[in-house]
Amino acid sequence: MDVDLIFKIAAIGIVVAVLNQVLSRAGRDEQAMMTTLAALVVVLMMVVQEIASLFDMVKTLFRL
């Protein structure tokens, strides 16, 4: 696993946390929730791509 992926996920988490606080204090709780959900989907897609890459590597390793 690449360390850059961890930094990208951490950066997304920090930005979303700040944005969530700003939106919540502005009274836009629905938009804060949608922002959090959108960030979750983005991070999950990044992780799914890495897991797919891992499975491909295991398949080639064991010649399946």
PQR file with spaces between the fields and no chain letter, atoms N, CA, C, O and H, PARSE charges and radii, in Angstrom:
ATOM       1  N    MET     1       0.851   -1.175    0.000 -0.4000 1.5000
ATOM       2  CA   MET     1       0.000    0.000    0.000 -0.0000 2.0000
ATOM       3  C    MET     1       0.894    1.236    0.000  0.5500 1.7000
ATOM       4  O    MET     1       1.937    1.280    0.653 -0.5500 1.4000
ATOM       5  N    ASP     2       0.464    2.199   -0.730 -0.4000 1.5000
ATOM       6  CA   ASP     2       1.246    3.406   -0.883 -0.0000 2.0000
ATOM       7  C    ASP     2       0.889    4.404    0.223  0.5500 1.7000
ATOM       8  O    ASP     2      -0.273    4.525    0.611 -0.5500 1.4000
ATOM       9  H    ASP     2      -0.383    2.163   -1.260  0.4000 1.0000
ATOM      10  N    VAL     3       1.885    5.102    0.715 -0.4000 1.5000
ATOM      11  CA   VAL     3       1.666    6.067    1.790 -0.0000 2.0000
ATOM      12  C    VAL     3       0.871    7.262    1.275  0.5500 1.7000
ATOM      13  O    VAL     3       0.184    7.932    2.046 -0.5500 1.4000
ATOM      14  H    VAL     3       2.829    5.004    0.400  0.4000 1.0000
ATOM      15  N    ASP     4       0.963    7.529   -0.018 -0.4000 1.5000
ATOM      16  CA   ASP     4       0.219    8.656   -0.594 -0.0000 2.0000
ATOM      17  C    ASP     4      -1.285    8.473   -0.417  0.5500 1.7000
ATOM      18  O    ASP     4      -2.009    9.448   -0.214 -0.5500 1.4000
ATOM      19  H    ASP     4       1.522    6.985   -0.644  0.4000 1.0000
ATOM      20  N    LEU     5      -1.753    7.245   -0.492 -0.4000 1.5000
ATOM      21  CA   LEU     5      -3.181    6.978   -0.315 -0.0000 2.0000
ATOM      22  C    LEU     5      -3.624    7.369    1.093  0.5500 1.7000
ATOM      23  O    LEU     5      -4.703    7.936    1.267 -0.5500 1.4000
ATOM      24  H    LEU     5      -1.166    6.453   -0.658  0.4000 1.0000
ATOM      25  N    ILE     6      -2.814    7.074    2.081 -0.4000 1.5000
ATOM      26  CA   ILE     6      -3.140    7.432    3.462 -0.0000 2.0000
ATOM      27  C    ILE     6      -3.195    8.947    3.616  0.5500 1.7000
ATOM      28  O    ILE     6      -4.083    9.477    4.284 -0.5500 1.4000
ATOM      29  H    ILE     6      -1.937    6.613    1.939  0.4000 1.0000
ATOM      30  N    PHE     7      -2.241    9.644    2.996 -0.4000 1.5000
ATOM      31  CA   PHE     7      -2.237   11.100    3.073 -0.0000 2.0000
ATOM      32  C    PHE     7      -3.440   11.700    2.357  0.5500 1.7000
ATOM      33  O    PHE     7      -4.014   12.681    2.830 -0.5500 1.4000
ATOM      34  H    PHE     7      -1.519    9.213    2.453  0.4000 1.0000
ATOM      35  N    LYS     8      -3.828   11.125    1.223 -0.4000 1.5000
ATOM      36  CA   LYS     8      -5.001   11.622    0.501 -0.0000 2.0000
ATOM      37  C    LYS     8      -6.265   11.452    1.338  0.5500 1.7000
ATOM      38  O    LYS     8      -7.090   12.362    1.419 -0.5500 1.4000
ATOM      39  H    LYS     8      -3.361   10.328    0.839  0.4000 1.0000
ATOM      40  N    ILE     9      -6.412   10.285    1.959 -0.4000 1.5000
ATOM      41  CA   ILE     9      -7.592   10.037    2.792 -0.0000 2.0000
ATOM      42  C    ILE     9      -7.599   10.967    3.999  0.5500 1.7000
ATOM      43  O    ILE     9      -8.650   11.483    4.378 -0.5500 1.4000
ATOM      44  H    ILE     9      -5.742    9.546    1.894  0.4000 1.0000
ATOM      45  N    ALA    10      -6.447   11.181    4.597 -0.4000 1.5000
ATOM      46  CA   ALA    10      -6.366   12.090    5.740 -0.0000 2.0000
ATOM      47  C    ALA    10      -6.698   13.522    5.331  0.5500 1.7000
ATOM      48  O    ALA    10      -7.389   14.232    6.062 -0.5500 1.4000
ATOM      49  H    ALA    10      -5.593   10.762    4.289  0.4000 1.0000
ATOM      50  N    ALA    11      -6.212   13.945    4.175 -0.4000 1.5000
ATOM      51  CA   ALA    11      -6.493   15.300    3.704 -0.0000 2.0000
ATOM      52  C    ALA    11      -7.987   15.477    3.427  0.5500 1.7000
ATOM      53  O    ALA    11      -8.572   16.503    3.773 -0.5500 1.4000
ATOM      54  H    ALA    11      -5.651   13.368    3.581  0.4000 1.0000
ATOM      55  N    ILE    12      -8.591   14.478    2.807 -0.4000 1.5000
ATOM      56  CA   ILE    12     -10.037   14.545    2.560 -0.0000 2.0000
ATOM      57  C    ILE    12     -10.790   14.613    3.878  0.5500 1.7000
ATOM      58  O    ILE    12     -11.751   15.372    4.004 -0.5500 1.4000
ATOM      59  H    ILE    12      -8.116   13.645    2.526  0.4000 1.0000
ATOM      60  N    GLY    13     -10.365   13.833    4.855 -0.4000 1.5000
ATOM      61  CA   GLY    13     -11.017   13.842    6.159 -0.0000 2.0000
ATOM      62  C    GLY    13     -10.927   15.185    6.853  0.5500 1.7000
ATOM      63  O    GLY    13     -11.904   15.647    7.443 -0.5500 1.4000
ATOM      64  H    GLY    13      -9.584   13.217    4.752  0.4000 1.0000
ATOM      65  N    ILE    14      -9.763   15.818    6.789 -0.4000 1.5000
ATOM      66  CA   ILE    14      -9.584   17.125    7.431 -0.0000 2.0000
ATOM      67  C    ILE    14     -10.432   18.192    6.747  0.5500 1.7000
ATOM      68  O    ILE    14     -11.090   18.993    7.411 -0.5500 1.4000
ATOM      69  H    ILE    14      -8.970   15.443    6.310  0.4000 1.0000
ATOM      70  N    VAL    15     -10.411   18.198    5.419 -0.4000 1.5000
ATOM      71  CA   VAL    15     -11.190   19.197    4.675 -0.0000 2.0000
ATOM      72  C    VAL    15     -12.683   19.021    4.933  0.5500 1.7000
ATOM      73  O    VAL    15     -13.406   19.999    5.124 -0.5500 1.4000
ATOM      74  H    VAL    15      -9.876   17.547    4.880  0.4000 1.0000
ATOM      75  N    VAL    16     -13.139   17.778    4.938 -0.4000 1.5000
ATOM      76  CA   VAL    16     -14.565   17.516    5.161 -0.0000 2.0000
ATOM      77  C    VAL    16     -14.961   17.855    6.593  0.5500 1.7000
ATOM      78  O    VAL    16     -16.065   18.348    6.824 -0.5500 1.4000
ATOM      79  H    VAL    16     -12.552   16.983    4.782  0.4000 1.0000
ATOM      80  N    ALA    17     -14.092   17.604    7.545 -0.4000 1.5000
ATOM      81  CA   ALA    17     -14.412   17.944    8.934 -0.0000 2.0000
ATOM      82  C    ALA    17     -14.564   19.450    9.106  0.5500 1.7000
ATOM      83  O    ALA    17     -15.491   19.910    9.773 -0.5500 1.4000
ATOM      84  H    ALA    17     -13.195   17.204    7.357  0.4000 1.0000
ATOM      85  N    VAL    18     -13.664   20.213    8.511 -0.4000 1.5000
ATOM      86  CA   VAL    18     -13.759   21.671    8.601 -0.0000 2.0000
ATOM      87  C    VAL    18     -15.008   22.162    7.878  0.5500 1.7000
ATOM      88  O    VAL    18     -15.744   23.000    8.399 -0.5500 1.4000
ATOM      89  H    VAL    18     -12.911   19.839    7.970  0.4000 1.0000
ATOM      90  N    LEU    19     -15.242   21.642    6.682 -0.4000 1.5000
ATOM      91  CA   LEU    19     -16.417   22.052    5.921 -0.0000 2.0000
ATOM      92  C    LEU    19     -17.706   21.673    6.635  0.5500 1.7000
ATOM      93  O    LEU    19     -18.681   22.425    6.604 -0.5500 1.4000
ATOM      94  H    LEU    19     -14.644   20.961    6.259  0.4000 1.0000
ATOM      95  N    ASN    20     -17.713   20.530    7.266 -0.4000 1.5000
ATOM      96  CA   ASN    20     -18.886   20.090    8.021 -0.0000 2.0000
ATOM      97  C    ASN    20     -19.163   21.042    9.184  0.5500 1.7000
ATOM      98  O    ASN    20     -20.315   21.405    9.421 -0.5500 1.4000
ATOM      99  H    ASN    20     -16.921   19.920    7.290  0.4000 1.0000
ATOM     100  N    GLN    21     -18.139   21.445    9.900 -0.4000 1.5000
ATOM     101  CA   GLN    21     -18.316   22.381   11.013 -0.0000 2.0000
ATOM     102  C    GLN    21     -18.825   23.740   10.534  0.5500 1.7000
ATOM     103  O    GLN    21     -19.711   24.334   11.148 -0.5500 1.4000
ATOM     104  H    GLN    21     -17.203   21.151    9.708  0.4000 1.0000
ATOM     105  N    VAL    22     -18.253   24.222    9.430 -0.4000 1.5000
ATOM     106  CA   VAL    22     -18.679   25.517    8.894 -0.0000 2.0000
ATOM     107  C    VAL    22     -20.136   25.466    8.469  0.5500 1.7000
ATOM     108  O    VAL    22     -20.909   26.370    8.785 -0.5500 1.4000
ATOM     109  H    VAL    22     -17.533   23.739    8.932  0.4000 1.0000
ATOM     110  N    LEU    23     -20.516   24.415    7.755 -0.4000 1.5000
ATOM     111  CA   LEU    23     -21.894   24.302    7.300 -0.0000 2.0000
ATOM     112  C    LEU    23     -22.863   24.100    8.457  0.5500 1.7000
ATOM     113  O    LEU    23     -23.971   24.636    8.438 -0.5500 1.4000
ATOM     114  H    LEU    23     -19.888   23.680    7.498  0.4000 1.0000
ATOM     115  N    SER    24     -22.459   23.339    9.455 -0.4000 1.5000
ATOM     116  CA   SER    24     -23.339   23.114   10.604 -0.0000 2.0000
ATOM     117  C    SER    24     -23.571   24.406   11.380  0.5500 1.7000
ATOM     118  O    SER    24     -24.692   24.681   11.808 -0.5500 1.4000
ATOM     119  H    SER    24     -21.559   22.904    9.470  0.4000 1.0000
ATOM     120  N    ARG    25     -22.538   25.184   11.558 -0.4000 1.5000
ATOM     121  CA   ARG    25     -22.690   26.447   12.296 -0.0000 2.0000
ATOM     122  C    ARG    25     -23.480   27.484   11.512  0.5500 1.7000
ATOM     123  O    ARG    25     -24.063   28.405   12.085 -0.5500 1.4000
ATOM     124  H    ARG    25     -21.628   24.960   11.211  0.4000 1.0000
ATOM     125  N    ALA    26     -23.492   27.318   10.181 -0.4000 1.5000
ATOM     126  CA   ALA    26     -24.261   28.238    9.348 -0.0000 2.0000
ATOM     127  C    ALA    26     -25.726   27.815    9.253  0.5500 1.7000
ATOM     128  O    ALA    26     -26.532   28.484    8.607 -0.5500 1.4000
ATOM     129  H    ALA    26     -23.018   26.570    9.716  0.4000 1.0000
ATOM     130  N    GLY    27     -26.064   26.702    9.900 -0.4000 1.5000
ATOM     131  CA   GLY    27     -27.440   26.241    9.884 -0.0000 2.0000
ATOM     132  C    GLY    27     -27.801   25.402    8.678  0.5500 1.7000
ATOM     133  O    GLY    27     -28.980   25.193    8.393 -0.5500 1.4000
ATOM     134  H    GLY    27     -25.410   26.158   10.425  0.4000 1.0000
ATOM     135  N    ARG    28     -26.810   24.928    7.978 -0.4000 1.5000
ATOM     136  CA   ARG    28     -27.057   24.110    6.788 -0.0000 2.0000
ATOM     137  C    ARG    28     -26.665   22.662    7.083  0.5500 1.7000
ATOM     138  O    ARG    28     -25.722   22.124    6.503 -0.5500 1.4000
ATOM     139  H    ARG    28     -25.852   25.098    8.209  0.4000 1.0000
ATOM     140  N    ASP    29     -27.405   22.056    7.990 -0.4000 1.5000
ATOM     141  CA   ASP    29     -27.083   20.703    8.430 -0.0000 2.0000
ATOM     142  C    ASP    29     -27.265   19.669    7.321  0.5500 1.7000
ATOM     143  O    ASP    29     -26.509   18.700    7.254 -0.5500 1.4000
ATOM     144  H    ASP    29     -28.171   22.493    8.461  0.4000 1.0000
ATOM     145  N    GLU    30     -28.254   19.862    6.453 -0.4000 1.5000
ATOM     146  CA   GLU    30     -28.481   18.903    5.377 -0.0000 2.0000
ATOM     147  C    GLU    30     -27.311   18.901    4.392  0.5500 1.7000
ATOM     148  O    GLU    30     -26.871   17.846    3.935 -0.5500 1.4000
ATOM     149  H    GLU    30     -28.868   20.649    6.508  0.4000 1.0000
ATOM     150  N    GLN    31     -26.820   20.086    4.077 -0.4000 1.5000
ATOM     151  CA   GLN    31     -25.685   20.168    3.168 -0.0000 2.0000
ATOM     152  C    GLN    31     -24.416   19.622    3.818  0.5500 1.7000
ATOM     153  O    GLN    31     -23.562   19.058    3.134 -0.5500 1.4000
ATOM     154  H    GLN    31     -27.178   20.943    4.448  0.4000 1.0000
ATOM     155  N    ALA    32     -24.288   19.784    5.121 -0.4000 1.5000
ATOM     156  CA   ALA    32     -23.138   19.223    5.831 -0.0000 2.0000
ATOM     157  C    ALA    32     -23.171   17.702    5.764  0.5500 1.7000
ATOM     158  O    ALA    32     -22.143   17.055    5.561 -0.5500 1.4000
ATOM     159  H    ALA    32     -24.981   20.242    5.677  0.4000 1.0000
ATOM     160  N    MET    33     -24.364   17.139    5.936 -0.4000 1.5000
ATOM     161  CA   MET    33     -24.495   15.681    5.861 -0.0000 2.0000
ATOM     162  C    MET    33     -24.209   15.181    4.448  0.5500 1.7000
ATOM     163  O    MET    33     -23.548   14.157    4.276 -0.5500 1.4000
ATOM     164  H    MET    33     -25.199   17.664    6.100  0.4000 1.0000
ATOM     165  N    MET    34     -24.696   15.886    3.452 -0.4000 1.5000
ATOM     166  CA   MET    34     -24.453   15.475    2.063 -0.0000 2.0000
ATOM     167  C    MET    34     -22.968   15.583    1.708  0.5500 1.7000
ATOM     168  O    MET    34     -22.447   14.755    0.961 -0.5500 1.4000
ATOM     169  H    MET    34     -25.233   16.717    3.592  0.4000 1.0000
ATOM     170  N    THR    35     -22.293   16.592    2.236 -0.4000 1.5000
ATOM     171  CA   THR    35     -20.856   16.726    2.006 -0.0000 2.0000
ATOM     172  C    THR    35     -20.103   15.563    2.626  0.5500 1.7000
ATOM     173  O    THR    35     -19.179   15.017    2.024 -0.5500 1.4000
ATOM     174  H    THR    35     -22.716   17.265    2.843  0.4000 1.0000
ATOM     175  N    THR    36     -20.500   15.192    3.825 -0.4000 1.5000
ATOM     176  CA   THR    36     -19.861   14.062    4.501 -0.0000 2.0000
ATOM     177  C    THR    36     -20.097   12.774    3.737  0.5500 1.7000
ATOM     178  O    THR    36     -19.177   11.972    3.576 -0.5500 1.4000
ATOM     179  H    THR    36     -21.251   15.636    4.315  0.4000 1.0000
ATOM     180  N    LEU    37     -21.309   12.564    3.267 -0.4000 1.5000
ATOM     181  CA   LEU    37     -21.618   11.349    2.509 -0.0000 2.0000
ATOM     182  C    LEU    37     -20.869   11.309    1.182  0.5500 1.7000
ATOM     183  O    LEU    37     -20.399   10.249    0.769 -0.5500 1.4000
ATOM     184  H    LEU    37     -22.057   13.215    3.397  0.4000 1.0000
ATOM     185  N    ALA    38     -20.756   12.446    0.516 -0.4000 1.5000
ATOM     186  CA   ALA    38     -20.016   12.502   -0.740 -0.0000 2.0000
ATOM     187  C    ALA    38     -18.538   12.179   -0.516  0.5500 1.7000
ATOM     188  O    ALA    38     -17.929   11.461   -1.309 -0.5500 1.4000
ATOM     189  H    ALA    38     -21.138   13.307    0.852  0.4000 1.0000
ATOM     190  N    ALA    39     -17.974   12.703    0.550 -0.4000 1.5000
ATOM     191  CA   ALA    39     -16.567   12.404    0.859 -0.0000 2.0000
ATOM     192  C    ALA    39     -16.387   10.928    1.196  0.5500 1.7000
ATOM     193  O    ALA    39     -15.379   10.323    0.832 -0.5500 1.4000
ATOM     194  H    ALA    39     -18.468   13.286    1.194  0.4000 1.0000
ATOM     195  N    LEU    40     -17.356   10.356    1.885 -0.4000 1.5000
ATOM     196  CA   LEU    40     -17.292    8.933    2.205 -0.0000 2.0000
ATOM     197  C    LEU    40     -17.299    8.092    0.940  0.5500 1.7000
ATOM     198  O    LEU    40     -16.554    7.118    0.837 -0.5500 1.4000
ATOM     199  H    LEU    40     -18.175   10.848    2.181  0.4000 1.0000
ATOM     200  N    VAL    41     -18.131    8.458   -0.017 -0.4000 1.5000
ATOM     201  CA   VAL    41     -18.180    7.723   -1.285 -0.0000 2.0000
ATOM     202  C    VAL    41     -16.860    7.851   -2.031  0.5500 1.7000
ATOM     203  O    VAL    41     -16.372    6.873   -2.597 -0.5500 1.4000
ATOM     204  H    VAL    41     -18.736    9.250    0.066  0.4000 1.0000
ATOM     205  N    VAL    42     -16.282    9.036   -2.039 -0.4000 1.5000
ATOM     206  CA   VAL    42     -15.001    9.240   -2.722 -0.0000 2.0000
ATOM     207  C    VAL    42     -13.910    8.382   -2.089  0.5500 1.7000
ATOM     208  O    VAL    42     -13.140    7.733   -2.796 -0.5500 1.4000
ATOM     209  H    VAL    42     -16.678    9.831   -1.580  0.4000 1.0000
ATOM     210  N    VAL    43     -13.842    8.380   -0.778 -0.4000 1.5000
ATOM     211  CA   VAL    43     -12.819    7.587   -0.080 -0.0000 2.0000
ATOM     212  C    VAL    43     -13.054    6.093   -0.297  0.5500 1.7000
ATOM     213  O    VAL    43     -12.102    5.338   -0.490 -0.5500 1.4000
ATOM     214  H    VAL    43     -14.468    8.908   -0.204  0.4000 1.0000
ATOM     215  N    LEU    44     -14.312    5.666   -0.267 -0.4000 1.5000
ATOM     216  CA   LEU    44     -14.605    4.244   -0.504 -0.0000 2.0000
ATOM     217  C    LEU    44     -14.207    3.828   -1.912  0.5500 1.7000
ATOM     218  O    LEU    44     -13.706    2.721   -2.109 -0.5500 1.4000
ATOM     219  H    LEU    44     -15.086    6.279   -0.110  0.4000 1.0000
ATOM     220  N    MET    45     -14.418    4.689   -2.886 -0.4000 1.5000
ATOM     221  CA   MET    45     -14.004    4.361   -4.252 -0.0000 2.0000
ATOM     222  C    MET    45     -12.486    4.244   -4.350  0.5500 1.7000
ATOM     223  O    MET    45     -11.978    3.379   -5.064 -0.5500 1.4000
ATOM     224  H    MET    45     -14.824    5.588   -2.726  0.4000 1.0000
ATOM     225  N    MET    46     -11.767    5.092   -3.650 -0.4000 1.5000
ATOM     226  CA   MET    46     -10.311    5.001   -3.646 -0.0000 2.0000
ATOM     227  C    MET    46      -9.857    3.689   -3.021  0.5500 1.7000
ATOM     228  O    MET    46      -8.942    3.039   -3.526 -0.5500 1.4000
ATOM     229  H    MET    46     -12.180    5.794   -3.069  0.4000 1.0000
ATOM     230  N    VAL    47     -10.495    3.305   -1.927 -0.4000 1.5000
ATOM     231  CA   VAL    47     -10.109    2.073   -1.236 -0.0000 2.0000
ATOM     232  C    VAL    47     -10.495    0.850   -2.062  0.5500 1.7000
ATOM     233  O    VAL    47      -9.746   -0.125   -2.103 -0.5500 1.4000
ATOM     234  H    VAL    47     -11.239    3.833   -1.517  0.4000 1.0000
ATOM     235  N    VAL    48     -11.645    0.888   -2.716 -0.4000 1.5000
ATOM     236  CA   VAL    48     -12.073   -0.243   -3.543 -0.0000 2.0000
ATOM     237  C    VAL    48     -11.102   -0.466   -4.692  0.5500 1.7000
ATOM     238  O    VAL    48     -10.807   -1.609   -5.040 -0.5500 1.4000
ATOM     239  H    VAL    48     -12.253    1.681   -2.682  0.4000 1.0000
ATOM     240  N    GLN    49     -10.604    0.611   -5.284 -0.4000 1.5000
ATOM     241  CA   GLN    49      -9.619    0.461   -6.351 -0.0000 2.0000
ATOM     242  C    GLN    49      -8.345   -0.199   -5.841  0.5500 1.7000
ATOM     243  O    GLN    49      -7.754   -1.030   -6.531 -0.5500 1.4000
ATOM     244  H    GLN    49     -10.844    1.539   -5.002  0.4000 1.0000
ATOM     245  N    GLU    50      -7.927    0.162   -4.655 -0.4000 1.5000
ATOM     246  CA   GLU    50      -6.724   -0.451   -4.082 -0.0000 2.0000
ATOM     247  C    GLU    50      -6.966   -1.923   -3.748  0.5500 1.7000
ATOM     248  O    GLU    50      -6.073   -2.751   -3.931 -0.5500 1.4000
ATOM     249  H    GLU    50      -8.407    0.838   -4.095  0.4000 1.0000
ATOM     250  N    ILE    51      -8.149   -2.253   -3.264 -0.4000 1.5000
ATOM     251  CA   ILE    51      -8.468   -3.650   -2.949 -0.0000 2.0000
ATOM     252  C    ILE    51      -8.519   -4.477   -4.233  0.5500 1.7000
ATOM     253  O    ILE    51      -8.057   -5.617   -4.254 -0.5500 1.4000
ATOM     254  H    ILE    51      -8.874   -1.581   -3.115  0.4000 1.0000
ATOM     255  N    ALA    52      -9.076   -3.910   -5.295 -0.4000 1.5000
ATOM     256  CA   ALA    52      -9.098   -4.608   -6.584 -0.0000 2.0000
ATOM     257  C    ALA    52      -7.677   -4.858   -7.072  0.5500 1.7000
ATOM     258  O    ALA    52      -7.374   -5.928   -7.600 -0.5500 1.4000
ATOM     259  H    ALA    52      -9.452   -2.983   -5.277  0.4000 1.0000
ATOM     260  N    SER    53      -6.821   -3.879   -6.896 -0.4000 1.5000
ATOM     261  CA   SER    53      -5.416   -4.047   -7.268 -0.0000 2.0000
ATOM     262  C    SER    53      -4.752   -5.142   -6.437  0.5500 1.7000
ATOM     263  O    SER    53      -3.948   -5.919   -6.951 -0.5500 1.4000
ATOM     264  H    SER    53      -7.067   -3.009   -6.468  0.4000 1.0000
ATOM     265  N    LEU    54      -5.090   -5.198   -5.162 -0.4000 1.5000
ATOM     266  CA   LEU    54      -4.547   -6.242   -4.291 -0.0000 2.0000
ATOM     267  C    LEU    54      -4.996   -7.622   -4.746  0.5500 1.7000
ATOM     268  O    LEU    54      -4.190   -8.552   -4.793 -0.5500 1.4000
ATOM     269  H    LEU    54      -5.744   -4.566   -4.744  0.4000 1.0000
ATOM     270  N    PHE    55      -6.278   -7.765   -5.083 -0.4000 1.5000
ATOM     271  CA   PHE    55      -6.783   -9.061   -5.540 -0.0000 2.0000
ATOM     272  C    PHE    55      -6.131   -9.475   -6.856  0.5500 1.7000
ATOM     273  O    PHE    55      -5.834  -10.653   -7.052 -0.5500 1.4000
ATOM     274  H    PHE    55      -6.932   -7.010   -5.045  0.4000 1.0000
ATOM     275  N    ASP    56      -5.906   -8.533   -7.750 -0.4000 1.5000
ATOM     276  CA   ASP    56      -5.212   -8.848   -8.996 -0.0000 2.0000
ATOM     277  C    ASP    56      -3.788   -9.324   -8.726  0.5500 1.7000
ATOM     278  O    ASP    56      -3.297  -10.246   -9.377 -0.5500 1.4000
ATOM     279  H    ASP    56      -6.147   -7.575   -7.591  0.4000 1.0000
ATOM     280  N    MET    57      -3.138   -8.692   -7.767 -0.4000 1.5000
ATOM     281  CA   MET    57      -1.781   -9.084   -7.423 -0.0000 2.0000
ATOM     282  C    MET    57      -1.749  -10.485   -6.820  0.5500 1.7000
ATOM     283  O    MET    57      -0.844  -11.266   -7.113 -0.5500 1.4000
ATOM     284  H    MET    57      -3.537   -7.943   -7.238  0.4000 1.0000
ATOM     285  N    VAL    58      -2.722  -10.803   -5.989 -0.4000 1.5000
ATOM     286  CA   VAL    58      -2.791  -12.137   -5.385 -0.0000 2.0000
ATOM     287  C    VAL    58      -3.074  -13.180   -6.472  0.5500 1.7000
ATOM     288  O    VAL    58      -2.505  -14.272   -6.450 -0.5500 1.4000
ATOM     289  H    VAL    58      -3.457  -10.168   -5.751  0.4000 1.0000
ATOM     290  N    LYS    59      -3.953  -12.842   -7.419 -0.4000 1.5000
ATOM     291  CA   LYS    59      -4.253  -13.781   -8.503 -0.0000 2.0000
ATOM     292  C    LYS    59      -3.011  -14.071   -9.334  0.5500 1.7000
ATOM     293  O    LYS    59      -2.760  -15.223   -9.689 -0.5500 1.4000
ATOM     294  H    LYS    59      -4.415  -11.955   -7.436  0.4000 1.0000
ATOM     295  N    THR    60      -2.231  -13.041   -9.647 -0.4000 1.5000
ATOM     296  CA   THR    60      -1.022  -13.283  -10.432 -0.0000 2.0000
ATOM     297  C    THR    60       0.042  -13.991   -9.601  0.5500 1.7000
ATOM     298  O    THR    60       0.838  -14.761  -10.140 -0.5500 1.4000
ATOM     299  H    THR    60      -2.434  -12.105   -9.359  0.4000 1.0000
ATOM     300  N    LEU    61       0.064  -13.743   -8.315 -0.4000 1.5000
ATOM     301  CA   LEU    61       1.054  -14.391   -7.462 -0.0000 2.0000
ATOM     302  C    LEU    61       0.834  -15.894   -7.392  0.5500 1.7000
ATOM     303  O    LEU    61       1.783  -16.674   -7.468 -0.5500 1.4000
ATOM     304  H    LEU    61      -0.582  -13.118   -7.877  0.4000 1.0000
ATOM     305  N    PHE    62      -0.433  -16.295   -7.246 -0.4000 1.5000
ATOM     306  CA   PHE    62      -0.754  -17.717   -7.135 -0.0000 2.0000
ATOM     307  C    PHE    62      -1.173  -18.327   -8.457  0.5500 1.7000
ATOM     308  O    PHE    62      -1.596  -19.482   -8.497 -0.5500 1.4000
ATOM     309  H    PHE    62      -1.204  -15.661   -7.184  0.4000 1.0000
ATOM     310  N    ARG    63      -1.063  -17.570   -9.543 -0.4000 1.5000
ATOM     311  CA   ARG    63      -1.385  -18.018  -10.896 -0.0000 2.0000
ATOM     312  C    ARG    63      -2.800  -18.605  -10.971  0.5500 1.7000
ATOM     313  O    ARG    63      -3.001  -19.717  -11.459 -0.5500 1.4000
ATOM     314  H    ARG    63      -0.720  -16.631   -9.510  0.4000 1.0000
ATOM     315  N    LEU    64      -3.763  -17.840  -10.483 -0.4000 1.5000
ATOM     316  CA   LEU    64      -5.156  -18.293  -10.503 -0.0000 2.0000
ATOM     317  C    LEU    64      -5.867  -17.793  -11.724  0.5500 1.7000
ATOM     318  O    LEU    64      -7.050  -18.076  -11.909 -0.5500 1.4000
ATOM     319  H    LEU    64      -3.600  -16.937  -10.086  0.4000 1.0000
